[in-house]
Structures are given as C-alpha cells and as structure tokens.
C-alpha cells in the first residue's frame, strides 16, 4: 500500500498538535512523557516539532492521557482551533 503525501493543511495540523503537546509537557522531561505514553523519546520529539505530522490514533490517545489533555482538545487543535499564545512561541 502506497501512502499519499500529506497536504499542506495536514502538515500545518501536525504543527499545531505538536505545539499543544509541547506546551502541555512544559517542564516535564521528554523521556518521562514518552515513557508514560509508551512511545520512544524520538517519536515524541518528531511529533512535537511537526516532523511527524500524522501520528497514529493510539499514540495521540496515550499522549493525551500522559499529559492530562482531553481527546476533544487534541482534536480541536488538530482541526484548527486556536492555541494559547505561549504554545506558538
């Protein structure tokens, strides 16, 4: 199966999601959050920086649980909801 290239909108959605996750992680160590979510630190780093703009559903669910973020907030952010200013700086 060949995966279609992501659209610019999907890439931007991944960047928004990554910014939200980075903000929610705040001062917590990247490795600590990755371990709690059952993913590698490198995978979390890629998601947070937008280099992995389309992570798996289960990964997002586990990150939300590890960070105390409701699934609805993650979905709204991915769809284009407004982020707090500190998330985009």
C-alpha positions in Angstrom: 0.0 0.0 0.0 1.4 3.4 -1.0 0.8 6.3 1.3 -0.4 9.5 -0.2 1.8 12.6 0.5 0.4 14.8 3.2 -1.3 18.0 2.2 -0.1 21.4 3.4 -3.2 21.6 5.6 -2.3 18.2 7.2 1.3 19.3 7.8 0.0 22.5 9.5 -2.4 20.5 11.6 0.5 18.4 12.8 2.5 21.5 13.7 -0.5 22.8 15.8 -0.8 19.5 17.5 2.9 19.3 18.3 2.8 22.8 19.7 0.0 21.9 22.0 1.8 18.8 23.2 5.0 20.7 23.8 3.1 23.3 25.8 1.3 20.6 27.9 4.6 18.8 28.6 6.0 22.1 29.9 8.9 21.4 32.3 8.5 17.6 32.2 11.3 15.6 30.6 10.6 14.5 27.1 11.7 10.9 28.0 9.4 10.8 31.0 6.4 11.7 28.9 7.4 9.4 26.1 7.8 6.5 28.5 4.4 7.3 30.1 2.8 7.2 26.7 4.6 4.0 25.6 6.5 5.7 22.7 10.1 6.5 22.1 11.5 9.9 23.0 12.5 10.3 19.3 8.9 9.8 18.3 7.7 12.4 20.7 10.3 14.8 19.6 9.2 14.3 16.0 5.6 14.9 16.9 6.3 18.0 18.9 8.4 19.5 16.1 6.0 18.7 13.4 8.3 16.2 11.6 5.7 13.5 12.3 2.5 15.4 11.5 0.2 12.4 11.3 0.8 10.2 14.3 -1.3 7.1 14.9 -4.6 7.5 16.8 -3.4 5.3 19.7 -0.3 7.4 20.1 -2.3 10.5 20.4 -4.7 8.9 22.9 -1.8 7.8 25.0 0.0 11.2 24.8 -3.3 12.9 25.9 -3.6 10.5 28.9 0.1 11.1 29.8 -0.3 14.8 29.6 -3.8 15.2 31.0 -5.2 16.5 27.7 -8.8 15.6 26.7 -9.1 13.9 23.3 -11.5 16.7 22.3 -8.9 19.4 22.9 -6.4 17.4 20.8 -8.9 17.0 18.0 -9.9 20.7 18.1 -6.3 21.8 17.9 -5.6 19.4 15.0 -8.7 20.8 13.2 -7.5 24.4 13.5 -8.6 25.6 16.9 -6.8 28.5 18.5 -3.8 27.8 20.6 -2.8 29.8 23.6 0.0 32.3 22.6 2.6 30.5 24.7 2.1 27.4 22.6 3.2 29.0 19.4 6.2 30.9 20.6 
